[in-house]
Amino acid sequence: MRNSLGKAPGGRAIRMAGTVAVLAVATGLAGCSGFGSTDLSESGGSQLTQTTQAAGATQAPPQDELARATEYWGKEHANNPRDPKAALAFAQNLKAMGRKKEAYAILQQAHKMNPQDREQLSEYGRLALEFDQVSTAKAILERADDPAKPDWRVLNARGTVMAKEGKHKEAADFFERALALAPGQPSVLNNLALAYAMAGEAQKAEGMLRQAAASGDADPRVNQNLALVLSLQGKYGEAKRVPNQNLPADAIQANADYMKSVVQVAAKPETVPASSPVATASTKPWSMSTSAAKAD
């Protein structure tokens, strides 16, 4: 049997690159669009992000090979639009090429013909979340979740839906279940840390983000989240020294100040040093994007 991404004739199997999701965090917060999708945020500036990276992610296949596979599965799907494997493989290859709107349209149509196919439901639900179609994603992902054969990617995405609805405890429950299935997975560690941060447990979030950042597979924006969580605890010096976060000090503090204004931080807020820059009212700390998601 062909794998889900299949093979182009004469070529090796095309597998997903695994760069799906980076999501931002705070649902319902003024100035924020909330927890998010399953892909990198399109917003500029700094953000508290969430990821939904695929386990065992590998490097992206060469573009010419990916293009051949996409063409092949496009023909297979056109010849037999009711074949769920062909539809799924075509959609996944389109997604790997960055043609996500086309992939979403294919999955929408395929869902009408095979509404019970859990592999298809998983891909469709996670891509719906990426496009911020939260109600659709919620319904689809609930059906994709198989208690007898749980998938960490589905649980991770369901946690994102909960967080997007402001249900951070419920979100943490899903992320913890996902982490049990994919121990040490950086994207899930990141997401669980964000849920804890939004619940005011910045210290616990810090440990998880350090673990995620220490892995070789973490999205660079995990370091942005680590810098923010450190700032939440008043550790401004440490926040500035976090490598590869590419955020200026004023952006780090602006994010921390904004978060403190909308969540109850468990620890007593630290006094901001006089030398630290002050956030302005026009600062937009995050916007939602997971990817997540490096990919899902």
Helices and strands as residue ranges (DSSP letters): E 22-24, E 49-51, H 63-79, H 84-96, H 100-113, H 118-130, H 134-144, H 152-164, H 168-181, H 186-198, H 202-214, H 221-232, H 236-241, H 249-262
